[in-house]
Amino acid sequence: MAQGTFKVNFDGSLLILHPDDVPGTALHSDARRLNGCCGLAGQDGPNLVCSGCGLEVATKESDCWTDNLVALAAPAVREDSQPK
């Protein structure tokens, strides 16, 4: 994904973004979710959590054989209209 852009998957359950466009997330504490050879494969369940509350919110793919993207779980996303 190009930075600053997003797409919605075919059934509306995922919002696909560039990895640099998801501030407020952190890597999952379960190391089994962080597999990959030179990045995150994204094949073992959500691997990003909300850095504030710890809720699983997304799966990041950044391995050499995957696309470079973050798939946010749409139900875990809310619009924040307050500028930071």
PDB file of N, CA, C and O in Angstrom, chain B, residues numbered from 101:
ATOM      1  N   MET B 101       0.846  -1.192   0.000  1.00  0.00           N
ATOM      2  CA  MET B 101       0.000   0.000   0.000  1.00  0.00           C
ATOM      3  C   MET B 101       0.883   1.244   0.000  1.00  0.00           C
ATOM      4  O   MET B 101       1.908   1.303   0.679  1.00  0.00           O
ATOM      5  N   ALA B 102       0.473   2.198  -0.750  1.00  0.00           N
ATOM      6  CA  ALA B 102       1.177   3.482  -0.736  1.00  0.00           C
ATOM      7  C   ALA B 102       0.828   4.222   0.553  1.00  0.00           C
ATOM      8  O   ALA B 102      -0.309   4.167   1.020  1.00  0.00           O
ATOM      9  N   GLN B 103       1.803   4.905   1.116  1.00  0.00           N
ATOM     10  CA  GLN B 103       1.560   5.653   2.346  1.00  0.00           C
ATOM     11  C   GLN B 103       0.485   6.708   2.102  1.00  0.00           C
ATOM     12  O   GLN B 103       0.461   7.358   1.057  1.00  0.00           O
ATOM     13  N   GLY B 104      -0.403   6.867   3.081  1.00  0.00           N
ATOM     14  CA  GLY B 104      -1.472   7.851   2.986  1.00  0.00           C
ATOM     15  C   GLY B 104      -2.704   7.370   2.244  1.00  0.00           C
ATOM     16  O   GLY B 104      -3.641   8.142   2.039  1.00  0.00           O
ATOM     17  N   THR B 105      -2.721   6.101   1.835  1.00  0.00           N
ATOM     18  CA  THR B 105      -3.878   5.546   1.135  1.00  0.00           C
ATOM     19  C   THR B 105      -4.426   4.365   1.924  1.00  0.00           C
ATOM     20  O   THR B 105      -3.759   3.847   2.819  1.00  0.00           O
ATOM     21  N   PHE B 106      -5.640   3.942   1.592  1.00  0.00           N
ATOM     22  CA  PHE B 106      -6.194   2.734   2.211  1.00  0.00           C
ATOM     23  C   PHE B 106      -7.166   2.093   1.247  1.00  0.00           C
ATOM     24  O   PHE B 106      -7.626   2.722   0.295  1.00  0.00           O
ATOM     25  N   LYS B 107      -7.470   0.844   1.501  1.00  0.00           N
ATOM     26  CA  LYS B 107      -8.489   0.110   0.756  1.00  0.00           C
ATOM     27  C   LYS B 107      -9.304  -0.688   1.758  1.00  0.00           C
ATOM     28  O   LYS B 107      -8.834  -0.999   2.852  1.00  0.00           O
ATOM     29  N   VAL B 108     -10.516  -1.012   1.378  1.00  0.00           N
ATOM     30  CA  VAL B 108     -11.379  -1.875   2.175  1.00  0.00           C
ATOM     31  C   VAL B 108     -11.419  -3.217   1.468  1.00  0.00           C
ATOM     32  O   VAL B 108     -11.581  -3.269   0.249  1.00  0.00           O
ATOM     33  N   ASN B 109     -11.273  -4.316   2.225  1.00  0.00           N
ATOM     34  CA  ASN B 109     -11.296  -5.631   1.570  1.00  0.00           C
ATOM     35  C   ASN B 109     -12.690  -5.962   1.060  1.00  0.00           C
ATOM     36  O   ASN B 109     -13.638  -5.211   1.291  1.00  0.00           O
ATOM     37  N   PHE B 110     -12.810  -7.085   0.367  1.00  0.00           N
ATOM     38  CA  PHE B 110     -14.039  -7.447  -0.345  1.00  0.00           C
ATOM     39  C   PHE B 110     -15.281  -7.509   0.523  1.00  0.00           C
ATOM     40  O   PHE B 110     -16.374  -7.227   0.034  1.00  0.00           O
ATOM     41  N   ASP B 111     -15.155  -7.870   1.799  1.00  0.00           N
ATOM     42  CA  ASP B 111     -16.358  -7.978   2.636  1.00  0.00           C
ATOM     43  C   ASP B 111     -16.463  -6.878   3.696  1.00  0.00           C
ATOM     44  O   ASP B 111     -17.344  -6.927   4.553  1.00  0.00           O
ATOM     45  N   GLY B 112     -15.575  -5.896   3.641  1.00  0.00           N
ATOM     46  CA  GLY B 112     -15.640  -4.766   4.563  1.00  0.00           C
ATOM     47  C   GLY B 112     -15.116  -5.024   5.943  1.00  0.00           C
ATOM     48  O   GLY B 112     -15.246  -4.165   6.815  1.00  0.00           O
ATOM     49  N   SER B 113     -14.523  -6.181   6.180  1.00  0.00           N
ATOM     50  CA  SER B 113     -14.058  -6.510   7.531  1.00  0.00           C
ATOM     51  C   SER B 113     -12.645  -6.014   7.825  1.00  0.00           C
ATOM     52  O   SER B 113     -12.232  -5.988   8.985  1.00  0.00           O
ATOM     53  N   LEU B 114     -11.898  -5.619   6.794  1.00  0.00           N
ATOM     54  CA  LEU B 114     -10.518  -5.163   6.972  1.00  0.00           C
ATOM     55  C   LEU B 114     -10.282  -3.849   6.250  1.00  0.00           C
ATOM     56  O   LEU B 114     -10.791  -3.628   5.151  1.00  0.00           O
ATOM     57  N   LEU B 115      -9.510  -2.988   6.876  1.00  0.00           N
ATOM     58  CA  LEU B 115      -9.036  -1.757   6.257  1.00  0.00           C
ATOM     59  C   LEU B 115      -7.536  -1.942   6.012  1.00  0.00           C
ATOM     60  O   LEU B 115      -6.778  -2.175   6.953  1.00  0.00           O
ATOM     61  N   ILE B 116      -7.114  -1.840   4.765  1.00  0.00           N
ATOM     62  CA  ILE B 116      -5.727  -2.113   4.405  1.00  0.00           C
ATOM     63  C   ILE B 116      -4.993  -0.784   4.282  1.00  0.00           C
ATOM     64  O   ILE B 116      -5.399   0.092   3.518  1.00  0.00           O
ATOM     65  N   LEU B 117      -3.896  -0.641   5.048  1.00  0.00           N
ATOM     66  CA  LEU B 117      -3.130   0.600   5.089  1.00  0.00           C
ATOM     67  C   LEU B 117      -1.637   0.325   4.955  1.00  0.00           C
ATOM     68  O   LEU B 117      -1.184  -0.813   5.074  1.00  0.00           O
ATOM     69  N   HIS B 118      -0.889   1.390   4.706  1.00  0.00           N
ATOM     70  CA  HIS B 118       0.571   1.327   4.742  1.00  0.00           C
ATOM     71  C   HIS B 118       0.994   1.181   6.206  1.00  0.00           C
ATOM     72  O   HIS B 118       0.360   1.777   7.077  1.00  0.00           O
ATOM     73  N   PRO B 119       2.040   0.410   6.506  1.00  0.00           N
ATOM     74  CA  PRO B 119       2.470   0.214   7.889  1.00  0.00           C
ATOM     75  C   PRO B 119       2.815   1.494   8.649  1.00  0.00           C
ATOM     76  O   PRO B 119       2.694   1.530   9.874  1.00  0.00           O
ATOM     77  N   ASP B 120       3.241   2.541   7.949  1.00  0.00           N
ATOM     78  CA  ASP B 120       3.562   3.795   8.637  1.00  0.00           C
ATOM     79  C   ASP B 120       2.326   4.633   8.954  1.00  0.00           C
ATOM     80  O   ASP B 120       2.435   5.686   9.582  1.00  0.00           O
ATOM     81  N   ASP B 121       1.165   4.178   8.529  1.00  0.00           N
ATOM     82  CA  ASP B 121      -0.076   4.927   8.744  1.00  0.00           C
ATOM     83  C   ASP B 121      -0.921   4.398   9.896  1.00  0.00           C
ATOM     84  O   ASP B 121      -2.127   4.640   9.937  1.00  0.00           O
ATOM     85  N   VAL B 122      -0.307   3.681  10.827  1.00  0.00           N
ATOM     86  CA  VAL B 122      -1.065   3.137  11.959  1.00  0.00           C
ATOM     87  C   VAL B 122      -0.393   3.500  13.290  1.00  0.00           C
ATOM     88  O   VAL B 122       0.069   2.619  14.015  1.00  0.00           O
ATOM     89  N   PRO B 123      -0.341   4.807  13.607  1.00  0.00           N
ATOM     90  CA  PRO B 123       0.225   5.186  14.906  1.00  0.00           C
ATOM     91  C   PRO B 123      -0.652   4.641  16.026  1.00  0.00           C
ATOM     92  O   PRO B 123      -1.836   4.370  15.825  1.00  0.00           O
ATOM     93  N   GLY B 124      -0.071   4.486  17.187  1.00  0.00           N
ATOM     94  CA  GLY B 124      -0.834   3.997  18.332  1.00  0.00           C
ATOM     95  C   GLY B 124      -0.938   2.496  18.407  1.00  0.00           C
ATOM     96  O   GLY B 124      -1.732   1.963  19.181  1.00  0.00           O
ATOM     97  N   THR B 125      -0.130   1.795  17.595  1.00  0.00           N
ATOM     98  CA  THR B 125      -0.110   0.338  17.661  1.00  0.00           C
ATOM     99  C   THR B 125       1.255  -0.132  18.137  1.00  0.00           C
ATOM    100  O   THR B 125       2.247   0.590  18.043  1.00  0.00           O
ATOM    101  N   ALA B 126       1.283  -1.351  18.646  1.00  0.00           N
ATOM    102  CA  ALA B 126       2.520  -1.971  19.115  1.00  0.00           C
ATOM    103  C   ALA B 126       2.487  -3.448  18.739  1.00  0.00           C
ATOM    104  O   ALA B 126       1.424  -4.010  18.478  1.00  0.00           O
ATOM    105  N   LEU B 127       3.657  -4.064  18.716  1.00  0.00           N
ATOM    106  CA  LEU B 127       3.725  -5.495  18.427  1.00  0.00           C
ATOM    107  C   LEU B 127       3.057  -6.300  19.528  1.00  0.00           C
ATOM    108  O   LEU B 127       3.111  -5.931  20.701  1.00  0.00           O
ATOM    109  N   HIS B 128       2.440  -7.379  19.151  1.00  0.00           N
ATOM    110  CA  HIS B 128       1.770  -8.296  20.081  1.00  0.00           C
ATOM    111  C   HIS B 128       2.801  -8.866  21.065  1.00  0.00           C
ATOM    112  O   HIS B 128       3.960  -9.064  20.699  1.00  0.00           O
ATOM    113  N   SER B 129       2.394  -9.124  22.282  1.00  0.00           N
ATOM    114  CA  SER B 129       3.315  -9.678  23.282  1.00  0.00           C
ATOM    115  C   SER B 129       3.552 -11.173  23.102  1.00  0.00           C
ATOM    116  O   SER B 129       4.501 -11.718  23.666  1.00  0.00           O
ATOM    117  N   ASP B 130       2.699 -11.847  22.321  1.00  0.00           N
ATOM    118  CA  ASP B 130       2.845 -13.276  22.062  1.00  0.00           C
ATOM    119  C   ASP B 130       3.804 -13.470  20.887  1.00  0.00           C
ATOM    120  O   ASP B 130       3.440 -13.192  19.744  1.00  0.00           O
ATOM    121  N   ALA B 131       5.008 -13.936  21.149  1.00  0.00           N
ATOM    122  CA  ALA B 131       6.031 -14.096  20.118  1.00  0.00           C
ATOM    123  C   ALA B 131       5.599 -15.032  18.999  1.00  0.00           C
ATOM    124  O   ALA B 131       6.116 -14.933  17.886  1.00  0.00           O
ATOM    125  N   ARG B 132       4.660 -15.944  19.268  1.00  0.00           N
ATOM    126  CA  ARG B 132       4.171 -16.849  18.216  1.00  0.00           C
ATOM    127  C   ARG B 132       3.423 -16.099  17.121  1.00  0.00           C
ATOM    128  O   ARG B 132       3.239 -16.634  16.027  1.00  0.00           O
ATOM    129  N   ARG B 133       2.991 -14.876  17.391  1.00  0.00           N
ATOM    130  CA  ARG B 133       2.304 -14.051  16.399  1.00  0.00           C
ATOM    131  C   ARG B 133       3.271 -13.273  15.513  1.00  0.00           C
ATOM    132  O   ARG B 133       2.850 -12.628  14.553  1.00  0.00           O
ATOM    133  N   LEU B 134       4.569 -13.330  15.830  1.00  0.00           N
ATOM    134  CA  LEU B 134       5.555 -12.471  15.173  1.00  0.00           C
ATOM    135  C   LEU B 134       6.488 -13.232  14.250  1.00  0.00           C
ATOM    136  O   LEU B 134       7.635 -12.826  14.065  1.00  0.00           O
ATOM    137  N   ASN B 135       6.019 -14.329  13.667  1.00  0.00           N
ATOM    138  CA  ASN B 135       6.867 -15.145  12.795  1.00  0.00           C
ATOM    139  C   ASN B 135       7.158 -14.461  11.474  1.00  0.00           C
ATOM    140  O   ASN B 135       6.383 -13.634  10.994  1.00  0.00           O
ATOM    141  N   GLY B 136       8.296 -14.828  10.897  1.00  0.00           N
ATOM    142  CA  GLY B 136       8.732 -14.328   9.599  1.00  0.00           C
ATOM    143  C   GLY B 136      10.236 -14.446   9.513  1.00  0.00           C
ATOM    144  O   GLY B 136      10.905 -14.633  10.529  1.00  0.00           O
ATOM    145  N   CYS B 137      10.776 -14.338   8.310  1.00  0.00           N
ATOM    146  CA  CYS B 137      12.231 -14.485   8.184  1.00  0.00           C
ATOM    147  C   CYS B 137      12.946 -13.140   8.252  1.00  0.00           C
ATOM    148  O   CYS B 137      14.016 -13.050   8.855  1.00  0.00           O
ATOM    149  N   CYS B 138      12.386 -12.096   7.652  1.00  0.00           N
ATOM    150  CA  CYS B 138      13.044 -10.787   7.696  1.00  0.00           C
ATOM    151  C   CYS B 138      12.031  -9.680   7.971  1.00  0.00           C
ATOM    152  O   CYS B 138      12.316  -8.499   7.778  1.00  0.00           O
ATOM    153  N   GLY B 139      10.878 -10.068   8.412  1.00  0.00           N
ATOM    154  CA  GLY B 139       9.785  -9.161   8.751  1.00  0.00           C
ATOM    155  C   GLY B 139       8.661  -9.995   9.331  1.00  0.00           C
ATOM    156  O   GLY B 139       8.884 -11.127   9.761  1.00  0.00           O
ATOM    157  N   LEU B 140       7.473  -9.456   9.347  1.00  0.00           N
ATOM    158  CA  LEU B 140       6.315 -10.174   9.874  1.00  0.00           C
ATOM    159  C   LEU B 140       5.553 -10.835   8.739  1.00  0.00           C
ATOM    160  O   LEU B 140       5.159 -10.174   7.777  1.00  0.00           O
ATOM    161  N   ALA B 141       5.346 -12.153   8.854  1.00  0.00           N
ATOM    162  CA  ALA B 141       4.621 -12.884   7.812  1.00  0.00           C
ATOM    163  C   ALA B 141       3.123 -12.601   7.874  1.00  0.00           C
ATOM    164  O   ALA B 141       2.458 -12.583   6.838  1.00  0.00           O
ATOM    165  N   GLY B 142       2.583 -12.382   9.071  1.00  0.00           N
ATOM    166  CA  GLY B 142       1.167 -12.094   9.208  1.00  0.00           C
ATOM    167  C   GLY B 142       0.273 -13.305   9.091  1.00  0.00           C
ATOM    168  O   GLY B 142      -0.932 -13.160   8.884  1.00  0.00           O
ATOM    169  N   GLN B 143       0.829 -14.502   9.217  1.00  0.00           N
ATOM    170  CA  GLN B 143       0.060 -15.731   9.022  1.00  0.00           C
ATOM    171  C   GLN B 143      -0.408 -16.368  10.328  1.00  0.00           C
ATOM    172  O   GLN B 143      -1.049 -17.419  10.299  1.00  0.00           O
ATOM    173  N   ASP B 144      -0.105 -15.761  11.462  1.00  0.00           N
ATOM    174  CA  ASP B 144      -0.372 -16.398  12.752  1.00  0.00           C
ATOM    175  C   ASP B 144      -1.337 -15.611  13.627  1.00  0.00           C
ATOM    176  O   ASP B 144      -1.231 -15.637  14.853  1.00  0.00           O
ATOM    177  N   GLY B 145      -2.266 -14.921  13.008  1.00  0.00           N
ATOM    178  CA  GLY B 145      -3.236 -14.145  13.765  1.00  0.00           C
ATOM    179  C   GLY B 145      -2.794 -12.703  13.915  1.00  0.00           C
ATOM    180  O   GLY B 145      -1.693 -12.343  13.501  1.00  0.00           O
ATOM    181  N   PRO B 146      -3.638 -11.881  14.500  1.00  0.00           N
ATOM    182  CA  PRO B 146      -3.287 -10.473  14.672  1.00  0.00           C
ATOM    183  C   PRO B 146      -1.944 -10.336  15.389  1.00  0.00           C
ATOM    184  O   PRO B 146      -1.681 -11.024  16.375  1.00  0.00           O
ATOM    185  N   ASN B 147      -1.103  -9.441  14.880  1.00  0.00           N
ATOM    186  CA  ASN B 147       0.211  -9.252  15.496  1.00  0.00           C
ATOM    187  C   ASN B 147       0.452  -7.814  15.944  1.00  0.00           C
ATOM    188  O   ASN B 147       1.541  -7.484  16.412  1.00  0.00           O
ATOM    189  N   LEU B 148      -0.559  -6.957  15.804  1.00  0.00           N
ATOM    190  CA  LEU B 148      -0.487  -5.597  16.326  1.00  0.00           C
ATOM    191  C   LEU B 148      -1.623  -5.385  17.314  1.00  0.00           C
ATOM    192  O   LEU B 148      -2.738  -5.870  17.122  1.00  0.00           O
ATOM    193  N   VAL B 149      -1.315  -4.657  18.366  1.00  0.00           N
ATOM    194  CA  VAL B 149      -2.304  -4.325  19.393  1.00  0.00           C
ATOM    195  C   VAL B 149      -2.362  -2.818  19.569  1.00  0.00           C
ATOM    196  O   VAL B 149      -1.436  -2.104  19.185  1.00  0.00           O
ATOM    197  N   CYS B 150      -3.444  -2.339  20.147  1.00  0.00           N
ATOM    198  CA  CYS B 150      -3.548  -0.931  20.525  1.00  0.00           C
ATOM    199  C   CYS B 150      -2.523  -0.677  21.626  1.00  0.00           C
ATOM    200  O   CYS B 150      -2.505  -1.382  22.634  1.00  0.00           O
ATOM    201  N   SER B 151      -1.678   0.322  21.437  1.00  0.00           N
ATOM    202  CA  SER B 151      -0.645   0.581  22.451  1.00  0.00           C
ATOM    203  C   SER B 151      -1.234   1.158  23.730  1.00  0.00           C
ATOM    204  O   SER B 151      -0.560   1.185  24.760  1.00  0.00           O
ATOM    205  N   GLY B 152      -2.476   1.617  23.683  1.00  0.00           N
ATOM    206  CA  GLY B 152      -3.116   2.145  24.876  1.00  0.00           C
ATOM    207  C   GLY B 152      -3.799   1.095  25.722  1.00  0.00           C
ATOM    208  O   GLY B 152      -3.628   1.060  26.941  1.00  0.00           O
ATOM    209  N   CYS B 153      -4.592   0.219  25.063  1.00  0.00           N
ATOM    210  CA  CYS B 153      -5.398  -0.734  25.834  1.00  0.00           C
ATOM    211  C   CYS B 153      -5.011  -2.194  25.628  1.00  0.00           C
ATOM    212  O   CYS B 153      -5.469  -3.060  26.373  1.00  0.00           O
ATOM    213  N   GLY B 154      -4.169  -2.486  24.625  1.00  0.00           N
ATOM    214  CA  GLY B 154      -3.723  -3.854  24.396  1.00  0.00           C
ATOM    215  C   GLY B 154      -4.646  -4.702  23.537  1.00  0.00           C
ATOM    216  O   GLY B 154      -4.354  -5.877  23.318  1.00  0.00           O
ATOM    217  N   LEU B 155      -5.759  -4.145  23.037  1.00  0.00           N
ATOM    218  CA  LEU B 155      -6.689  -4.879  22.187  1.00  0.00           C
ATOM    219  C   LEU B 155      -6.018  -5.245  20.865  1.00  0.00           C
ATOM    220  O   LEU B 155      -5.331  -4.420  20.264  1.00  0.00           O
ATOM    221  N   GLU B 156      -6.220  -6.483  20.416  1.00  0.00           N
ATOM    222  CA  GLU B 156      -5.715  -6.896  19.105  1.00  0.00           C
ATOM    223  C   GLU B 156      -6.462  -6.104  18.045  1.00  0.00           C
ATOM    224  O   GLU B 156      -7.691  -6.147  17.987  1.00  0.00           O
ATOM    225  N   VAL B 157      -5.722  -5.374  17.197  1.00  0.00           N
ATOM    226  CA  VAL B 157      -6.376  -4.503  16.229  1.00  0.00           C
ATOM    227  C   VAL B 157      -5.999  -4.755  14.776  1.00  0.00           C
ATOM    228  O   VAL B 157      -6.723  -4.329  13.876  1.00  0.00           O
ATOM    229  N   ALA B 158      -4.872  -5.444  14.520  1.00  0.00           N
ATOM    230  CA  ALA B 158      -4.433  -5.537  13.128  1.00  0.00           C
ATOM    231  C   ALA B 158      -3.424  -6.653  12.924  1.00  0.00           C
ATOM    232  O   ALA B 158      -2.860  -7.207  13.867  1.00  0.00           O
ATOM    233  N   THR B 159      -3.223  -6.957  11.643  1.00  0.00           N
ATOM    234  CA  THR B 159      -2.173  -7.880  11.230  1.00  0.00           C
ATOM    235  C   THR B 159      -1.253  -7.148  10.270  1.00  0.00           C
ATOM    236  O   THR B 159      -1.690  -6.624   9.245  1.00  0.00           O
ATOM    237  N   LYS B 160       0.016  -7.118  10.613  1.00  0.00           N
ATOM    238  CA  LYS B 160       1.023  -6.483   9.761  1.00  0.00           C
ATOM    239  C   LYS B 160       1.729  -7.547   8.942  1.00  0.00           C
ATOM    240  O   LYS B 160       2.128  -8.586   9.469  1.00  0.00           O
ATOM    241  N   GLU B 161       1.883  -7.284   7.649  1.00  0.00           N
ATOM    242  CA  GLU B 161       2.669  -8.134   6.755  1.00  0.00           C
ATOM    243  C   GLU B 161       3.835  -7.302   6.247  1.00  0.00           C
ATOM    244  O   GLU B 161       3.635  -6.265   5.615  1.00  0.00           O
ATOM    245  N   SER B 162       5.056  -7.757   6.523  1.00  0.00           N
ATOM    246  CA  SER B 162       6.235  -7.003   6.088  1.00  0.00           C
ATOM    247  C   SER B 162       7.398  -7.919   5.758  1.00  0.00           C
ATOM    248  O   SER B 162       8.540  -7.466   5.675  1.00  0.00           O
ATOM    249  N   ASP B 163       7.125  -9.193   5.570  1.00  0.00           N
ATOM    250  CA  ASP B 163       8.184 -10.146   5.265  1.00  0.00           C
ATOM    251  C   ASP B 163       8.600 -10.010   3.801  1.00  0.00           C
ATOM    252  O   ASP B 163       7.910  -9.358   3.017  1.00  0.00           O
ATOM    253  N   CYS B 164       9.714 -10.617   3.436  1.00  0.00           N
ATOM    254  CA  CYS B 164      10.240 -10.488   2.074  1.00  0.00           C
ATOM    255  C   CYS B 164       9.322 -11.092   1.019  1.00  0.00           C
ATOM    256  O   CYS B 164       9.402 -10.700  -0.145  1.00  0.00           O
ATOM    257  N   TRP B 165       8.468 -12.015   1.380  1.00  0.00           N
ATOM    258  CA  TRP B 165       7.594 -12.683   0.407  1.00  0.00           C
ATOM    259  C   TRP B 165       6.145 -12.201   0.487  1.00  0.00           C
ATOM    260  O   TRP B 165       5.276 -12.745  -0.195  1.00  0.00           O
ATOM    261  N   THR B 166       5.878 -11.186   1.312  1.00  0.00           N
ATOM    262  CA  THR B 166       4.518 -10.673   1.461  1.00  0.00           C
ATOM    263  C   THR B 166       4.441  -9.236   0.963  1.00  0.00           C
ATOM    264  O   THR B 166       5.466  -8.595   0.729  1.00  0.00           O
ATOM    265  N   ASP B 167       3.237  -8.742   0.807  1.00  0.00           N
ATOM    266  CA  ASP B 167       3.044  -7.320   0.555  1.00  0.00           C
ATOM    267  C   ASP B 167       3.393  -6.559   1.830  1.00  0.00           C
ATOM    268  O   ASP B 167       3.400  -7.138   2.917  1.00  0.00           O
ATOM    269  N   ASN B 168       3.677  -5.291   1.707  1.00  0.00           N
ATOM    270  CA  ASN B 168       3.992  -4.448   2.853  1.00  0.00           C
ATOM    271  C   ASN B 168       2.721  -3.685   3.216  1.00  0.00           C
ATOM    272  O   ASN B 168       2.404  -2.660   2.613  1.00  0.00           O
ATOM    273  N   LEU B 169       1.986  -4.211   4.227  1.00  0.00           N
ATOM    274  CA  LEU B 169       0.694  -3.614   4.567  1.00  0.00           C
ATOM    275  C   LEU B 169       0.309  -3.931   5.998  1.00  0.00           C
ATOM    276  O   LEU B 169       0.896  -4.796   6.649  1.00  0.00           O
ATOM    277  N   VAL B 170      -0.684  -3.212   6.463  1.00  0.00           N
ATOM    278  CA  VAL B 170      -1.341  -3.515   7.736  1.00  0.00           C
ATOM    279  C   VAL B 170      -2.822  -3.678   7.435  1.00  0.00           C
ATOM    280  O   VAL B 170      -3.428  -2.825   6.786  1.00  0.00           O
ATOM    281  N   ALA B 171      -3.402  -4.776   7.907  1.00  0.00           N
ATOM    282  CA  ALA B 171      -4.827  -5.042   7.763  1.00  0.00           C
ATOM    283  C   ALA B 171      -5.488  -4.810   9.112  1.00  0.00           C
ATOM    284  O   ALA B 171      -5.414  -5.657  10.002  1.00  0.00           O
ATOM    285  N   LEU B 172      -6.136  -3.657   9.259  1.00  0.00           N
ATOM    286  CA  LEU B 172      -6.843  -3.325  10.498  1.00  0.00           C
ATOM    287  C   LEU B 172      -8.177  -4.053  10.530  1.00  0.00           C
ATOM    288  O   LEU B 172      -8.883  -4.111   9.524  1.00  0.00           O
ATOM    289  N   ALA B 173      -8.517  -4.603  11.677  1.00  0.00           N
ATOM    290  CA  ALA B 173      -9.835  -5.210  11.861  1.00  0.00           C
ATOM    291  C   ALA B 173     -10.840  -4.071  11.983  1.00  0.00           C
ATOM    292  O   ALA B 173     -10.807  -3.317  12.955  1.00  0.00           O
ATOM    293  N   ALA B 174     -11.735  -3.940  11.003  1.00  0.00           N
ATOM    294  CA  ALA B 174     -12.673  -2.818  10.964  1.00  0.00           C
ATOM    295  C   ALA B 174     -13.432  -2.618  12.280  1.00  0.00           C
ATOM    296  O   ALA B 174     -13.605  -1.472  12.694  1.00  0.00           O
ATOM    297  N   PRO B 175     -13.899  -3.685  12.965  1.00  0.00           N
ATOM    298  CA  PRO B 175     -14.620  -3.464  14.224  1.00  0.00           C
ATOM    299  C   PRO B 175     -13.757  -2.853  15.334  1.00  0.00           C
ATOM    300  O   PRO B 175     -14.292  -2.313  16.303  1.00  0.00           O
ATOM    301  N   ALA B 176     -12.438  -2.935  15.203  1.00  0.00           N
ATOM    302  CA  ALA B 176     -11.549  -2.388  16.230  1.00  0.00           C
ATOM    303  C   ALA B 176     -11.167  -0.936  15.956  1.00  0.00           C
ATOM    304  O   ALA B 176     -10.409  -0.344  16.724  1.00  0.00           O
ATOM    305  N   VAL B 177     -11.683  -0.356  14.868  1.00  0.00           N
ATOM    306  CA  VAL B 177     -11.299   0.987  14.450  1.00  0.00           C
ATOM    307  C   VAL B 177     -12.403   1.974  14.750  1.00  0.00           C
ATOM    308  O   VAL B 177     -13.583   1.692  14.543  1.00  0.00           O
ATOM    309  N   ARG B 178     -12.008   3.131  15.239  1.00  0.00           N
ATOM    310  CA  ARG B 178     -12.967   4.224  15.417  1.00  0.00           C
ATOM    311  C   ARG B 178     -12.329   5.481  14.864  1.00  0.00           C
ATOM    312  O   ARG B 178     -11.109   5.637  14.895  1.00  0.00           O
ATOM    313  N   GLU B 179     -13.160   6.373  14.359  1.00  0.00           N
ATOM    314  CA  GLU B 179     -12.668   7.637  13.843  1.00  0.00           C
ATOM    315  C   GLU B 179     -12.370   8.575  14.988  1.00  0.00           C
ATOM    316  O   GLU B 179     -13.174   8.710  15.911  1.00  0.00           O
ATOM    317  N   ASP B 180     -11.228   9.220  14.937  1.00  0.00           N
ATOM    318  CA  ASP B 180     -10.854  10.208  15.940  1.00  0.00           C
ATOM    319  C   ASP B 180     -10.770  11.547  15.223  1.00  0.00           C
ATOM    320  O   ASP B 180      -9.812  11.806  14.494  1.00  0.00           O
ATOM    321  N   SER B 181     -11.755  12.383  15.423  1.00  0.00           N
ATOM    322  CA  SER B 181     -11.794  13.661  14.723  1.00  0.00           C
ATOM    323  C   SER B 181     -10.990  14.744  15.428  1.00  0.00           C
ATOM    324  O   SER B 181     -10.913  15.873  14.943  1.00  0.00           O
ATOM    325  N   GLN B 182     -10.398  14.416  16.555  1.00  0.00           N
ATOM    326  CA  GLN B 182      -9.590  15.375  17.286  1.00  0.00           C
ATOM    327  C   GLN B 182      -8.176  15.416  16.719  1.00  0.00           C
ATOM    328  O   GLN B 182      -7.498  14.389  16.700  1.00  0.00           O
ATOM    329  N   PRO B 183      -7.715  16.579  16.256  1.00  0.00           N
ATOM    330  CA  PRO B 183      -6.339  16.655  15.742  1.00  0.00           C
ATOM    331  C   PRO B 183      -5.342  16.407  16.845  1.00  0.00           C
ATOM    332  O   PRO B 183      -5.553  16.793  17.995  1.00  0.00           O
ATOM    333  N   LYS B 184      -4.252  15.756  16.482  1.00  0.00           N
ATOM    334  CA  LYS B 184      -3.189  15.462  17.461  1.00  0.00           C
ATOM    335  C   LYS B 184      -2.082  16.472  17.346  1.00  0.00           C
ATOM    336  O   LYS B 184      -1.098  16.397  18.082  1.00  0.00           O
TER     337      LYS B 184
END
